[in-house]
Each structure stands twice: as C-alpha cells, then as structure tokens.
Amino acid sequence: MKRARADGCPYSVEEFEKSRNAMHAPVSTFSGEVPAALSASGPPFRLTRRRVPEVSAVVRAAAEKISERRGHFRRTTP
C-alpha cells in the first residue's frame, strides 16, 4: 500500500491472476472522493516488468486528466 500511495499507480505482476499483469490509477472528484479507477492489463509476455513504469505513467496521466475534468486538481505541498 505504501508503494501504491507513493507511485499513484499500483501494479500487480501475476499476483491476482496467473498470466496477467495489471496497473491501476484512481479517478478523483472535486471533493477528492475516488469513485472510479482506470486500469491496463495484459499477459506477461507483452506487459513485462520492464514496461510497468511506461504503462503506469500512461494510465496515471489518463486518470489525472479525467480527474481534472471532474474538477479535481492536484494539491502541491510546499
């Protein structure tokens, strides 16, 4: 969970389903509620451990864009 919170895009490598890797990113509302998530998954020979950072970045960026459209904006801390 710590890694998921820090990365903003948790992933699993054949953790929940054999022969399936996946990553997920939260979609937030203006109030910070998380009613949905985006995910990408695929077989390990296509979605390899090496590709996890690349695909996670795409999933996270798409979720952030949807969240912004729903009125949620990232808060930056000084």
C-alpha positions as CSV (number, residue, x, y, z in Angstrom):
1,M,0.0,0.0,0.0
2,K,2.9,2.4,0.7
3,R,4.3,1.8,-2.7
4,A,0.8,2.3,-4.3
5,R,0.3,5.6,-2.5
6,A,3.8,6.9,-3.4
7,D,3.6,5.8,-7.0
8,G,-0.1,6.8,-7.5
9,C,-0.4,3.7,-9.7
10,P,-0.3,0.4,-8.0
11,Y,0.5,-2.7,-10.1
12,S,0.4,-6.4,-9.8
13,V,2.6,-8.9,-11.6
14,E,0.7,-12.2,-11.8
15,E,-0.5,-11.5,-8.2
16,F,-4.3,-11.9,-8.5
17,E,-4.5,-13.8,-11.8
18,K,-1.9,-16.1,-13.3
19,S,-0.6,-14.9,-16.6
20,R,-2.0,-11.4,-16.1
21,N,-0.1,-8.2,-15.1
22,A,-2.1,-5.0,-14.4
23,M,-1.8,-1.5,-13.1
24,H,-4.4,0.9,-11.8
25,A,-4.9,4.6,-11.2
26,P,-7.6,6.4,-9.2
27,V,-10.1,8.8,-10.8
28,S,-11.0,11.6,-8.3
29,T,-13.9,14.0,-8.0
30,F,-13.6,17.7,-7.0
31,S,-14.0,16.7,-3.3
32,G,-11.2,14.1,-3.5
33,E,-13.6,11.1,-3.5
34,V,-12.4,8.2,-5.7
35,P,-15.5,6.8,-7.4
36,A,-13.6,5.0,-10.2
37,A,-10.2,3.8,-11.5
38,L,-8.5,3.2,-14.8
39,S,-6.6,0.1,-15.4
40,A,-4.5,-1.6,-18.0
41,S,-3.7,-5.3,-18.1
42,G,-2.1,-7.8,-20.3
43,P,-0.2,-11.1,-20.5
44,P,3.3,-11.0,-19.0
45,F,5.0,-11.6,-22.4
46,R,3.5,-8.2,-23.6
47,L,3.2,-6.3,-20.3
48,T,6.6,-7.2,-18.9
49,R,8.0,-5.9,-15.6
50,R,10.3,-3.7,-17.7
51,R,7.2,-2.0,-19.2
52,V,5.4,-1.4,-15.9
53,P,6.8,2.2,-15.4
54,E,6.0,3.2,-19.0
55,V,2.4,1.8,-19.0
56,S,1.8,3.1,-15.4
57,A,2.7,6.6,-16.5
58,V,0.2,6.5,-19.3
59,V,-2.6,5.1,-17.1
60,R,-1.8,7.7,-14.3
61,A,-1.8,10.6,-16.8
62,A,-5.1,9.5,-18.3
63,A,-6.7,9.1,-14.8
64,E,-5.4,12.6,-13.8
65,K,-6.8,14.1,-17.0
66,I,-10.3,12.6,-16.2
67,S,-10.0,13.7,-12.6
68,E,-9.2,17.3,-13.7
69,R,-12.3,17.2,-16.0
70,R,-14.3,16.2,-12.9
71,G,-13.0,19.2,-11.0
72,H,-10.2,17.6,-9.1
73,F,-6.8,19.4,-9.1
74,R,-3.7,18.0,-7.5
75,R,-2.6,19.9,-4.4
76,T,1.1,20.6,-4.2
77,T,2.7,20.9,-0.9
78,P,5.5,23.5,-0.3
